[in-house]
Amino acid sequence: MRHTVAAWGLFAVLGLAVLPVSAQYNFHFGRNKIQYENFDWNVLKTEHFDVYFYPEMQELAEHGAAFAEEAYAELQNRFNFSVTRRVPIVFYSSNLHFKQTNIFDGFIPDGVGGFYEFLKGRVVIPANGNLHRFRRVVRHEMVHVFTMHKLARVYRDYRIPIDRYLPLWFTEGIAEYWSGPQDYQHEMIMRDAIYSNYLVPLENIYRIRGTYVMYKEGEALCRYIAETYGEDKLLQLIENAWINRDFRKVMEHTLQESLSDIASGWQEWLRETYYTRMDVAESPTLITEGISVRGFNSKPVFYQMQDGQRRILFTGNHGGYSNVFYVDVDSTYVPLDKPRVLIRGERNSQFESFHLLESRMGVSKDGRLAFVTKSGEADVIHTYDLESGENGRMYGFDGIIALYSPTWSPDGLRIAFVAIGESGFIDLYVYDTEHDRLERLTDDSYDERDPAWSPDGRFLVFSSDRTSKGFDDAYNLFTYELETGAIDYVTFGTQHDFSPNWSPDGSQIVYTSTRKDSTGRYGAQDVYVIDAALRPPVIASTGLGTREGEVPEPSVRWKKRLTQLTTAAYDPVWTRDGQMVFSTFENYRFTVRSLGGLDTLLNQPVSEQPEHLAEVSGETWEFPRIDADTATDRLRYRRRYGLDIAQGQISSSAVWGTSGAAVLAFSDLMGNDRFFVTLYSTSQYTGDFLKGLNVNISRLHLNRRANFGYGVYRYGGLRYDLTDPDAPTEFPRFWEEVWGGFGAVSYPLSMFRRVEVATSLSWDDKQIPQRRIDRQALLLTNQISLVHDNALFGANGPMVGWRGRISAAYTTDLLYSNVNYITLEADFRHYLRLSRRVTFASRALGRMNHGREARLWFMGGSWDLRGYPLFDVRGKKAWFTSHELRFPLVDNPSIYVPLLAIIGVVNLRGALFFDAAHTWNDKYDKRIYQIYAGETLGAAGFGFRLNLFGGLVLRYDLGYRFRDEFKSRDPSLFRQFFFGFDF
């Protein structure tokens, strides 16, 4: 989330629009965070919460409100504490709506289940169609609410500044632990971390700060502390946080053991918990053939080309963008070549993003691939002809926000899928491509996943929590009969059965399942096969509710367990020639693998207990709700503003004297409407206070697709401006007073491209006694820009993709014609990834200001033309080019020098660079030596980049400078130290 988002980009445009030179300073790139929807917010007031929702998702919000009050009652006892302030909770019906929130300025990736925002204490949570997951996330965020309020109370009681924070592993770990019992994902991560030897010891857990592994290790640590030292010790760790800034000391004081003893005890507890399960488990690497094992690979499908070539397709990310890949395999499913990109994603608005872990793909018999991507405000289904290599049709549907797992009917005319509508619930759909007709098969609050069409076209098999065991978060397999609408059990129990697919003849169903052992922990997720038994033995419910009448006599289905893995298998596919292709999780990596010899495995005696359906009933279940229609305190949302930031400073200089400044920022609860106030004074004497007072008041509106802002300002006093053409070259200080107003609009064409328009009107009074200049002007500046950015960032800067910006502006004096000039700018940056860790970066920049009082551009320093003094290369016209080969030196220096971790060292990288530039005013070759104008300059050398704390990059460059069109070179090396991300 290092891309600058549109909101702050527009704020930058506003800040620059206050000057007549606005066009030349706006170098803002970044992708766009687009607000597609203008939500009609309502407020449901419960006993302790203000729940914000829009009418389409009222039922879901009612569940969420009940979950929050349920969690409050439990946590009030756990913490022995009451939160005295009302807590605002904002619900979204889907992750795609959640991504549009302005409560958080950054981009929100897939997989983020919600967040608690400390500034105003807001909780923000999206739904994903799974009420169990929704409930757990609500409880997780409520733990954060109680933790932060309890901690603040402890600090107040002991008069401790509130700038102390608990370590992230603890705050997230305790939130996971107290949100519910350990789930199957937790067990998968912990098993894999132990078996693959990447578990980070307690002493070094800061190394994985913010990662998913940190969440799960933190949860395991909290569980160990509760089981070993007592549940009350978790609360005592919070209550004792005032004792020492170092949380390790707090742990030692609270648990009455040294940190090394706590760490070794935890390691022993983990070994006893997990190593005992390795007796019969097998590593996926040892029993399967790797098809794609590099990077991230998931959701495989199989297709045999018309020429007989077998092809495996899957979604993946090999260190950059997410794509659809393919691998051709031989008859034994050994890859014939490395994976190749079939469909490039995340570079344009058509294939904006894939749901890598959530959505399967489908292939029709005639080779049409169906897959889902985000495209604008909602998901769409794309088709791609594997035989011709051409894109096919794209299908989007009104009222449907998120789509998952399309599957073709055998005749290739219909597509089944699951989807989330505006209500936030997920249901099963079928779309008839021939007649353009969408049919909704289910309409309830149950979670449906991964439909697959039977070879005869009569049934869909899918995974769902609609089982009578669903209240306990169980998932079973069901079939849906297309002709009658009957939904029937295939499996039954408290396990998690996912990812069903049919055998080629339709007699069996292959799927994955994870089950609890005698300790209550989930085991590995393995591949199973079960008899399809297409004559339904048990009727569970129709799409519109439970079928009336008695439940038929239950039957027994045989099933077989095909794998016994150490970690997890996903999305098995049964190929025509008797192979099993699936993805596995091992060594914190998803890989695509094949398993042969299915005939042999299926002919072995049945070792699993058959699937008994004797306990099946037509019972349904539902979670509690707080009815918003009958609530006395349901209101329409009204904007109320709160202070976001207030900052001030005082500085003193022998040249500028003493000055002071203050910055204030206000916004409404949704973050859609923002005010910024900047005050500072450059007065050198008390009597000059008003004369030297500078004020900027601006407002941003961010709740619509077109973000816009406006404001007024007054600047007065001494200025230091390198760009003013009238200012003395050696020391460009002069007096200027400016009054004016400004406005700006940023309209995103897509996530990757936008148009920006800015205007300002100001009265400008400039006095430069040294040059006998006393100029007044009524300045109008208009600017328009087109921006593109699809670059992906690494730790130190962009690593793949390209960014570009083209701008044009015109500034004129409406009264006296003292000022009249045009501005043109083009800036393009390209990043070619030579390997996973090596990037070749190129930049080309051209700028021109032409006319009366045209401003100067400036360069020099580590950010552009290296080897030359900062901002000393100036001219009205300029071109610049830079090329860098960026490569790693040491990825994690703290492994070799642990002391470096204390000061936040993340990585050390190197760069070979070459820069060239030329600035000029009137004539291209007219020399102005004080500002290096009129000659081509250059630099070449080597640079070091040291990343601290993940956000501060220190830059040290050394090399040679070139002058006179590269005809001469300075004899000595230059050395330059600065900070900032790579261009």
C-alpha positions, -999 to +999 in steps of 0.1 A: +000+000+000+028+024-008+009+039-038-003+074-031-041+073-032-064+097-049-075+115-018-041+127-008-031+132-044-060+157-048-048+174-016-014+177-032-031+193-063-049+217-040-018+227-022+000+234-054-029+252-071-026+281-047+004+294-066+006+307-102+033+280-108+011+252-098+015+232-130+052+227-126+052+212-092+026+185-095+045+152-098+018+130-082+015+095-095-003+066-078-033+044-086-068+055-080-091+046-051-125+050-068-158+056-050-182+039-074-212+040-050-228+069-031-240+049-001-272+060+016-260+055+052-284+047+080-275+044+117-288+017+141-282+026+177-279-003+200-270-002+237-233+003+231-228+008+194-237+031+165-240+007+136-237+023+101-252+005+071-270+011+038-306-002+033-297-030+009-278-048+036-301-042+065-305-079+075-267-084+075-263-052+097-289-066+121-268-097+125-237-076+129-253-055+156-263-086+175-227-101+171-212-068+185-235-067+215-228-104+221-191-098+220-194-068+243-211-088+270-185-115+269-155-091+267-168-069+295-163-098+318-130-109+303-115-074+307-133-065+339-139-032+322-166-013+304-161+009+273-178+041+283-178+057+248-202+046+221-183+027+194-191+034+157-192+003+135-194+006+098-205-024+078-201-031+041-219-058+022-189-070+002-152-066+000-156-046-032-177-020-014-152-021+015-124-012-008-141+021-015-140+033+021-124+067+029-121+059+066-087+044+056-067+063+029-047+034+016-057+006-007-073-025+009-062-058-006-083-089-009-083-109+023-085-080+047-115-089+070-118-055+087-099-030+108-101-009+139-091+027+133-075+043+164-080+080+155-117+081+160-122+046+173-141+034+142-146-003+134-150-011+097-160-046+086-171-061+052-192-092+047-180-121+025-211-142+024-200-163+054-219-154+086-195-174+108-165-155+094-184-122+098-192-130+134-156-139+141-143-107+126-167-086+146-155-103+178-118-098+167-123-061+162-142-058+195-112-073+213-092-045+197-117-019+210-115-032+246-077-036+245-071+000+234-096+015+258-083-007+287-047+003+279-056+040+277-072+037+312-042+019+326-019+047+313-041+074+327-042+057+361-004+056+362+001+089+345+020+073+316+021+090+282-001+072+257+027+069+232+034+034+243+020+006+221+017-031+227+036-052+202+015-061+171+019-099+176+002-095+210-027-072+200-035-093+170-028-126+188-051-119+217-078-107+192-076-139+173-075-160+205-105-143+221-125-141+189-131-179+189-116-214+189-086-220+166-099-225+130-085-248+103-065-220+087-047-214+120-038-251+123-026-252+087-002-223+091+012-235+125+017-271+112+034-258+081+056-233+100+068-261+123+072-288+097+089-264+072+110-248+099+101-212+093+085-207+128+100-175+143+111-178+179+095-155+205+128-135+208+127-126+171+090-124+164+094-087+155+110-099+122+076-110+109+057-079+120+025-074+101+025-108+083-002-134+083+022-158+101+026-132+128-012-132+134-011-170+138+020-172+159+006-145+181-026-165+185-006-196+194+015-176+219-016-163+236-032-197+238+000-211+253+001-184+279-035-190+288-031-228+290+002-227+309+000-196+332-037-190+333-062-171+312-060-141+336-024-136+327-034-122+293-054-094+309-025-088+334-001-083+305-023-054+294-027-041+329+011-042+335+020-025+303+028+007+322+057-009+339+082-008+310+083+003+274+099-031+266+070-056+264+095-084+270+102-070+305+064-068+310+061-105+301+089-115+325+073-095+353+038-108+347+047-145+340+075-146+366+099-163+342+127-151+320+119-145+283+142-174+273+122-198+296+089-185+282+102-190+246+116-225+252+084-235+270+063-223+240+085-243+216+081-274+237+043-269+238+043-266+200+063-297+196+040-317+218+010-303+200+020-308+164+049-333+161+028-362+174+007-359+142+037-365+118+038-403+123+016-411+093+015-377+074+033-373+042+048-342+026+031-331-007+066-328-022+073-365-016+042-381-030+032-358-059+046-344-091+052-307-091+036-289-120+042-253-109+061-248-076+076-213-080+057-184-065+020-186-057-002-210-077-038-220-071-072-231-086-059-254-113-081-267-142-074-292-169-080-291-207-069-314-235-063-294-267-077-306-300-042-317-310-041-339-279-018-318-258-027-318-221-027-284-205-030-273-169-042-238-162-042-219-129-041-185-114-009-173-098+016-147-088+052-153-095+065-123-077+048-094-096+014-092-112-013-119-108-020-138-140-035-168-155-007-193-163-006-225-182+017-255-183+018-282-209+024-317-195+031-352-209+010-383-204+025-388-169+018-351-161+054-341-160+058-305-171+072-300-207+082-264-200+081-238-173+048-220-166+038-194-192+015-164-188-018-168-207-038-138-195-020-108-179-038-093-150-036-062-128-023-040-156-056-026-170-092-020-161-104-051-179-085-075-157-081-053-127-075-081-101-081-119-096-095-135-065-066-159-062-076-178-032-114-175-036-125-182-072-120-213-093-120-213-131-141-234-155-133-249-189-160-260-214-156-290-236-148-269-266-120-250-247-136-218-234-121-208-201-143-189-177-127-169-150-136-139-127-118-106-123-127-073-108-136-048-135-146-014-122-172-014-095-180-052-096-168-086-106-174-099-141-170-133-158-146-134-187-143-161-213-112-170-233-109-194-262-080-217-255-078-230-290-077-197-308-061-177-281-087-149-283-107-131-256-144-140-256-174-124-241-176-107-207-206-111-184-216-087-157-249-086-138-270-058-123-273-061-085-244-086-082-212-072-067-188-102-062-186-134-083-169-166-077-161-200-093-178-201-127-185-236-141-197-246-175-226-269-182-217-299-203-234-284-234-214-252-230-245-229-229-249-222-192-226-210-165-232-217-128-215-196-102-219-182-067-223-144-061-228-118-034-254-092-041-260-058-024-275-076+006-242-092+015-254-128+013-240-153-012-262-174-034-261-199-063-269-187-098-271-201-133-267-178-164-280-189-198-256-174-223-278-184-253-309-166-240-292-140-218-312-151-188-300-152-151-316-175-127-311-174-089-312-209-075-309-201-037-320-171-017-310-174+019-283-165+044-263-197+040-228-197+025-224-215-009-191-223-025-174-238-055-203-252-077-194-279-102-217-293-130-222-330-133-212-346-166-249-354-175-259-318-168-286-327-142-269-316-110-246-290-094-225-301-065-214-274-041-201-268-006-223-251+020-229-244+057-267-250+052-262-284+070-279-288+103-244-288+118-238-254+102-244-234+134-211-250+145-194-237+114-195-271+096-195-273+058-209-303+039-214-311+002-248-309-015-262-315-049-288-292-066-311-308-091-317-284-119-351-298-129-367-299-095-347-274-074-341-301-047-310-297-026-296-330-011-268-340+012-237-357-002-217-355+031-228-348+066-209-340+098-190-314+117-161-313+093-152-287+066-158-302+031-147-279+003-139-278-035-160-306-049-155-319-085-169-348-105-152-378-118-153-379-157-181-405-156-200-387-129-202-416-105-179-401-079-171-367-064-136-357-053-133-330-027-111-318+002-120-321+039-105-312+072-118-327+104-113-323+141-093-348+161-098-359+196-082-327+210-106-305+191-080-293+167-084-294+129-062-319+111-047-316+076-069-308+047-068-340+025-083-352-007-113-375-005-135-394-030-172-402-023-199-421-042-220-396-061-253-416-057-272-393-079-305-406-067-307-383-037-310-403-005-318-373+017-337-341+009-322-312+028-340-281+014-349-264-018-335-231-028-364-213-011-365-232+022-369-266+037-390-290+016-422-300+034-429-336+043-409-363+061-373-368+055-367-400+036-348-429+050-311-422+052-285-442+033-248-449+034-222-436+009-187-451+008-158-426+008-121-429+005-093-407+017-067-404-011-040-384+007-027-380+042-007-348+040+012-328+066-005-295+055-034-290+031-047-298-004-071-275-024-093-277-055-087-312-068-095-319-105-101-354-118-087-356-154-100-378-182-070-401-181-072-408-143-049-382-128-056-359-100-044-323-103-047-300-072-029-273-053-011-278-020+002-255+007+037-262+019+066-241+031+043-211+031+037-215-006+009-227-028+019-251-055+001-270-083+008-308-083-005-340-098-012-374-082-012-404-104-024-440-099-060-431-090-072-465-102-048-482-077-059-459-049-096-464-056-092-502-058-077-504-024-099-516+004-120-488+020-102-476+051-125-447+059-158-450+077-187-447+053-206-415+052-237-422+074-266-398+069-287-413+097-286-380+117-296-358+089-327-338+094-344-309+077-336-286+105-324-251+097-304-226+118-299-189+120-279-163+140-296-137+162-305-102+149-314-068+163-344-057+142-337-023+127-373-018+116-386-020+152-356-002+168-365+032+183-331+047+174-327+041+136-316+074+120-303+087+087-266+095+087-258+131+093-223+145+089-206+153+122-170+165+121-142+156+144-106+167+147-082+143+130-049+160+136-036+192+153+001+200+150+023+230+157+059+240+156+082+270+162+115+275+144+143+300+146+168+310+120+195+337+117+182+345+082+145+341+086+140+349+123+115+331+145+084+316+129+055+294+140+031+271+122+000+250+130-019+224+109-054+213+116-074+186+098-111+177+103-133+151+087-167+134+090-171+099+103-170+083+069-139+103+059-157+116+028-157+153+037-124+168+049-112+203+060-076+214+062-063+245+079-027+257+077-015+287+096+020+300+098+038+333+103+069+347+087+068+379+107+101+390+122+086+416+145+055+417+167+040+445+147+043+426+115+023+396+127-007+402+104+015+412+075+034+380+077+004+357+085-001+329+060-034+310+059-047+281+037-082+267+042-093+239+019-120+213+017-121+179-001-152+160-011-143+123-017-177+105-016-182+104-054-162+091-083-150+126-092-131+139-062-131+177-059-118+203-036-116+241-032-102+266-008-088+301-001-054+313+009-033+342+019+005+342+018+026+371+027+062+379+037+097+369+027+099+340+003+128+318-009+119+306-044+144+289-067+119+290-096+112+327-098+129+341-129+132+376-114+148+366-081+186+369-076+203+338-087+227+335-058+201+340-031+165+341-044+148+358-015+122+384-019+089+398-005+055+387-019+019+389-009-007+366-025-045+364-020-066+339-038-089+309-042-085+276-060-103+245-070-093+210-084-110+179-097-096+144-101-116+121-122-105+084-124-110+068-157-100+035-141-079+022-112-048+030-133-056+062-151-072+096-143-076+132-155-068+160-132-080+196-136-069+225-114-075+263-114-066+292-092-073+329-092-050+352-071-039+387-065-001+387-065+021+416-053+058+409-057+087+432-046+124+425-053+143+457-044+177+443-057+162+441-092+139+472-088+109+451-094+075+460-080+050+439-099+013+434-093-009+409-112-043+392-111-032+357-120-053+330-135-038+295-137-055+265-154-040+231-156-050+197-170-031+164-166-034+128-177-019+103-153-013+065-157+002+042-131+001+004-130+035+000-113+040-025-084+061-015-055+088-033-036+104-023-003+124+006-019+103+016-049+086+005-080+098-029-094+076-036-125+051-017-147+051+018-159+040+053-148+034+084-169+021+119-166+014+145-193+004+180-181-004+213-197-010+247-180-015+283-189-009+312-165-019+348-174-023+382-157-059+393-164-053+430-155-019+441-166-005+413-188+027+413-166+026+375-166+018+352-195+033+318-200+025+282-209+037+250-192+042+216-207+055+185-190+058+148-199+072+123-174+075+086-182+090+058-160+093+022-170+103-008-148+114-040-165+117-070-141+147-090-153+142-116-125+123-118-093+148-096-074+164-075-102+147-046-120+159-023-148+143+012-143+142+039-169+129+075-168+124+101-195+113+137-186+107+168-206+096+202-193+090+236-207+078+270-194+076+296-221+064+332-220+066+363-199+078+356-163+080+319-171+092+299-141+124+279-138+126+241-133+152+227-110+171+195-107+201+181-088+206+157-060+198+121-052+162+123-065+172+130-101+205+143-114+230+128-090+264+142-082+252+179-085+241+201-056+205+198-045+182+219-068+212+238-083+205+228-119+178+252-132+162+265-164+130+273-181+132+243-203+147+209-194+151+173-203+163+145-181+168+108-184+179+082-159+185+044-160+191+021-130+199-016-126+185-024-091+195-056-074+197-070-038+228-070-017+215-083+016+178-091+019+177-092+057+209-079+072+196-084+108+200-122+103+238-117+102+240-087+125+211-089+150+218-055+163+206-040+130+170-053+138+169-029+168+173+001+145+148-012+120+170-023+091+149-042+065+171-047+035+202-034+017+201-031-020+224-018-047+220+001-080+241+009-110+229+042-124+234+066-154+218+101-154+218+128-181+202+162-182+201+196-200+184+228-189+183+261-208+164+294-209+164+312-243+189+293-264+198+256-260+235+261-257+236+295-239+257+289-208+246+303-174+272+289-151+256+297-118+226+274-126+244+249-149+222+260-178+231+255-215+252+223-212+245+186-211+254+171-177+256+135-166+265+112-138+272+074-135+281+053-106+269+029-079+243+034-051+233+018-018+197+017-006+191+009+031+155+005+041+146+013+078+114+003+094+098-005+061+092+032+052+124+052+053+150+046+025+184+060+030+204+066-002+241+068-006+255+073-041+291+076-054+303+080-090+317+104-115+302+136-129+303+145-166+302+180-182+302+196-216+281+170-234+300+142-218+333+155-232+349+159-198+347+140-165+355+152-130+386+135-118+373+127-083+344+106-072+314+124-058+296+111-027+260+120-020+238+110+009+201+116+011+167+098+016+137+088-004+122+059-024+136+051-059+119+068-088 
